[in-house]
């Protein structure tokens, strides 16, 4: 590589940018990544706390949602239902969220008998989820997390470019020598871990940025594919926002929403129902169909006041941009490969912390200058 080549002049700038971006944003990246390593197990933690179910649960029959509403009202009078998770398989219970949307209480309901079995306490996990997604700061924190995701993406790219423009022996970049100075050990460990985990860091940061700025990503994907935006069904179903002065519209019996929603998509199985809480809104029914890559991407929207279907969208019929964006959350949280992939994802989420520590040690300890050969010979002669 010649001294005047563009890569020689570009590498110092890449190194400076990589070092200072990592030093400035490193601690926040570590916090978000560590919280993310816990968050991938949120459903496993929830399922481990599910109480014992009745013998009728294995039948696969689901009790009327109206009966579920009555039983929930007996134990949580006046608390609105915000969400219902339907059983993924026969024998699983319903999980009914009640209370405010920000801090719901998760009630476990026997799917066959509608009996309330208990409460799933996920308070500490909800704290980790909020830390990972919002830095415990609401919408402002969500935007900050998006910016940090962009920062991690830039660090991944600059790290790869440093390898591309500076490698002479590629094997030395993916190995760590135990002998030698502490600085060299930490530098080689930083370099090797960064290269091995580069693909994960790039994917995790890119999908995380998309989840933090969903509207911008949907618009960008729709523009790149020259297709309509994938969230037009929600806009069609939502209609105009209701004035604060208007009275709140009461919910219809939940069984009406379920019956009309499944009737609009009879070949699908309901997986989740989301209910509006303030004024007139839209009831959203999510369903799963055989062959779908990710569950719940089929959506039916129903008018809250009448339970009439206002729009229905199948996952297979969505624009390519919507299909791509629909994979962001399952990829980011390792929801596609089962428990082994979640374990791997959780371990990889620890790499930013290791990279920050090794990078900080390498930066903090000054590099020893090489002693010229002539000077070494003079010292030997003097001795």
N, C-alpha and C positions, 0 to 999 in steps of 0.2 A: 504494500500500500504506500503510495507516494506521499511525501510530506505535504504537497500542495493539493491533495485530493479533497473534495467536499466533505467526505466522511471524517477526515482528520480535524477539520475546522468545526464540524457539527458536533462531534462527540463531547468536547468540553462544555458546550451549551446544554446538551442533554444531561450530562452528569450534574451540572449545577442545578438545573431545574428539578431533576430527580431527587437530589439530596435535600434541597430546601423545601420542596413540596412535602416530602416525607417527614421532615423534622417538624414542620409547622402543623400539619394535619394528622400526624401519626397517632397522637393520643386519642383523638376523637374516632379515628378509623378503628383503633383497637377496641374502644368501648362498643361501637356498633357491631363489630365483627364478633366479639365475645358474646354479646346479647343474641346475635344471630345464631351462634353455635348452639344455644339453648332453645331458641325459638323453633328450630326445625322439629323438635320433639313435642310440640304443643298438643297435638292430637294423641300422641302416645301417653302423655301425662294425664290428659282428660280421660281416656279410655281406661287407664289403670285405676281410676277412682270410681268407676261406675259401680253402683250397688248391685246386689243380687236381684235377678229378675224372677218373675213367677214362672210356673211350669207351662202356662199358656203362651208364653212369649215365643216359644219355638215354633208355633203354628204358622207364623208368617202373616197372620191377620193383623190389621191395624184398626184400632178403635176409632170411632167417629171423632173428628176434631172438635165438635161441639161438646162432646163428653170430656175431652181433654181440657177444654176451656173451663168447664165447670169444676173439674178436679183441681186445676191450678188455682182457680179463684178461691177454693176452700182453704188453701194453705198460704196464698199470697193475695188477699183481698185488695182490690183496687190497683194492683200492679199491672200495667199493660204488657201484653205479649209483644215482643219485638221481632222474634225470629223463632222458627221451628226447624230443627234438623231431623229429617226422616231417617229410618234405619237403613244402613247400607246393605245389610243382609238379614235374613230371618233370625230372630232371637235378639237382635240389637234393640235398645230402647229408643224412644224419642228424646231429644234434648230441646227443652223449651227455654228460651231466654226471656226473662221478665225484668221490668224496671226500666231505667233510662238506657239509651243506646250506648252512652259512654261507659257506664259501669253496670252491665247486666248481671243478673244472677242466673246461673245455669241449673235448671231443674231437670232431673231425670225422671221420665214418665214411661211406665210400662206400655209398650206399643199395643199389646193385645187387650189390656184391661183398663187403660187410662189412669191407673193408680200412680200417684206421685211417689217415687221410690226414695228420693233424697236429693241432695244438692251436690254438685261438683264444685269444689273450691279450687279455682285456678287463679287466685289472687296474685300469687308470686309469679306465675307464668305470664299473666296479663301484664304485670309490671315489666317483665323482660320484653314482651312483644311491643309495648308502648315505647320502651327505651330504644329498641331496634328500629322501629318505624318512625317515631316522632321525637326521639330524645326527650321524652316526657314533657314536650312543649307544644302539643297540638299541631295546628296547621303550619305554624312557623317552624317548628321542629321538623316537620315532614319536608319542608323545602330545604332546610339545612342538611338533612340526611341525603337529599338528592344532590346537593352540591358536593357533599363528601363522597358520594358515589362517583361523581364525575372526576373528583380528585384521585380516587383509587384507580379509576380507569386510565387516567393519564399516567399515573405511576407505573401501571402494568405495561403500557405501551412504551414509555421511555426506557423502562428496564429492558424490554426486548430489543429496542433500537441500540442501546448500549452494547448488548451482546452482538448484534449484527455488525455494528461498526467497529467493534474493538476486539473481537475474538480472533485469535491466531490458532489456538488449539482448543477446539470446541469441547473436548473431553475434560479439560481442566475446568470448564465452566459448570459442569454438573457433578463434580466430585469435591470432597472436602478432605484435606490432609490434617490429621490430628497433630503431627509434629509441626514445630515452628512457633512463631510468636502468637500471642493471644489475638492481636489485631488481625493477622492473616487468617487465623481460624474463623473468627467471626465474619470477616469479609467473604471468605469462600462459602461459609454456611449461608450467609445472606444471599449471595449470588446463586448458589445451587437451589435453595428453597424457592427463591423468586422465579427461577426458570421452570422448575418442576410444577409450581402452583400457578404459573402464569395463566393457563387456560381457564382454571377455576376462577381466579381473581377477575379476569376480563368478563367472563359470563356473569358472575355474581354482581359485579359493579354495574354492568350494562343493564341487566334486568332490574336491579335495584333502583337505578335512575328512572327507568320506565315506570315503575310502580309509584315513585315519588312524584313524577310529573306525567300522569296518565293522559291528560287531554293533549298535551304537546306531542306525546309519542303517537297517540292515535291519529292526530292530524298529519304528522310526518309520515307515518306508515301509509295512510290513505293517499297522501300526495305522491309518494314513491311508487305505489302500485296503481295509481290513477283510478282508484275505486272510491265509492262513497264510504263515509265513516261508519265504523261498526257499531256505534252507539245510537244510531238513528231510531232504533226501536224504543229506547228509553225516552227519547224526546217526544216521539209520537204518543207514547203512553202517558207521559207526564202532563202534557197540556200546559196551560198557563199556571203560574204560581198563584196561590190563593192569598188574598190580602190578610194582614194580621187582624183586621177588624171583623173578618168573616168568622162565623161559628165553625167549630170543629165538626167534621162529618163522622158519624158513628160507623164503626165497622159492621159489615154484614156477618152472619154466621160463617166461621172459618171453613166449614164443610162446603159452602157455596163456592168459595174461591178455589178450593181443591178440586171440586167436581168440574167446574167450568174450565179450569186450567188444564187438567189432565184430558178433558174432552177435546181441547184444541190440539193436543199432541198425544193421541192414544197409544202410540208405540213407545212412549217414554215413561220412565219411573220417576216420581217426584223425589228430589233430594233435599230441597230447602225452600222455605217460604219466608219472605221478608215483608213485614207489615209497617206501614207508615204510622207516625205518631202525632204529627202536628197538622191539623186542618185536613183538607181534601188532598189525597195523594194517590199513589199507585201501589197495588199489591204485586209483588214480584214472586213468581213461582219458577224455581230452577229445577230442571229435570235432566236425567241421564238416559242416553239411548245406547243400545248395543253398537259397538264399533267406535264410539267416541274416544279420542285420545285422552281427554281429561273430562271428569264428570262435572255435571252442572252447568255446561255452557249453552244448553238449550233454555231459552227464557220465554215465559208467557207473562204478559202484563195485563192486569185486570183493574178496572175502575173500582175504587174503594166504595163508592156509594151504591153501585148496582151489581158488582161482581161480574160485570160483562167483560169479555176479552177485548182489549183494545189493540193488541198486537202480539204476534208470536214469531220467534226467530229460532230456527234450528241451527245447531253448530255447523252442520255440513253445508248449510246455505249461506253462512256468513262470508263476507268478503275476506280475501287473503290477509289483509291488514288486521282484521279483527281476530282471525285464527292465530296469527303470529303473536299478537298482543295477549291473547288468551293463554298462551304458554308461559308468559313471563313469571307469573306467581308460582305455578307448579315447578318450574325450573329453579327459581330463586329459593324456594323452600323444600326442594327435593321431594316432591309429592308423587313423582312418577315411578320411582324405582324401588319402593318398599323400604323396610327398615334398614337393610344393609347400606343403601345409598344415603339415607339420612345420617347414619353413623359416619360414613366417609365425608359427607358434606360438613358435618359438625367438626370433624378433625381438620379439614381444610380451612374452615373458618377461623381456626386458631393461627394460621400462617401469618396474617398481617401483624399480629402481636410479636411473633418471632422475628419477622422482618424488621419491625420497628426497633426492637431491642438490639439486634445484631447490627443494624444500620447505624443506630445511635452510638454504639461502642466503637464501630469502625470510624465514624466521623470524629468522635471525641478524642480518640487516641491518635496522635500525629504519626504520620508515616515516616519511618526512619529512612534517611537519605543513604543511598548506596555510597560506600567509600571507594573513591577511584583506585584503580589497580596500582598506579604509581605511588600513591600515598601509602597503601598497604605494604608495598615493597620497602619503602623508606622506614616504616615502623619496624619491620622485620630486621632490617639491617641495623637499626639503632639498638634493637634488643640483643 
